[in-house]
Amino acid sequence: MATAAKTTPAKKAKTKDLIFQWEGKDRGGRIVRGEMSGGGEAMISASLRRQGIMVTKIKKRRSSGGSSIKSAEIAVFTRQFAAMLKAGVPLLQSFDIVGRGSANPRMTKMLADIRADIETGSSLSEAFRKYPLLFDSLYCNLIEAGEAAGILEALLDRLAIYQEKRKNSNPRSNPR
């Protein structure tokens, strides 16, 4: 077994910033995708091989960058997300589509993280609760109620209207 190389604090900080997007096939032959942080492509590839994934693509992506997420972006996301679900687009696919359409890399990363949480078994409201500065308790509670009652699309639509009205009533405020 190889021993870990001694890393300086500067190296550790740099390693944390490297995020890799990967694609591969699992043992059943299904295509799987994800993100993983690590020191390099070889490290990511080895880790995925240990998990039984045959890697076909690895691409480095910086997790930092982009401006902070603004309340207007959350309002637009909510509107787009509601429209997707109303149109019958599956939940996880909706996150992919809206995330790819965002110009802010932080928004894209947050939506990918929420999607990953849902994919691993969290409810939508639980995934949103991990971002309390962006999704307040009213937002999360309404999402939870919509999930329980089976009316998520309608509640998302109402949330979008509420956020748009709130944004337009006070254009100077931007708490996020």
Summary of the structure (lengths in Angstrom):
residues: 176
radius of gyration: 18.8
end to end distance: 47.0
largest distance: 62.1
contacts: 448
relative contact order: 0.11
helix: 56%
strand: 14%
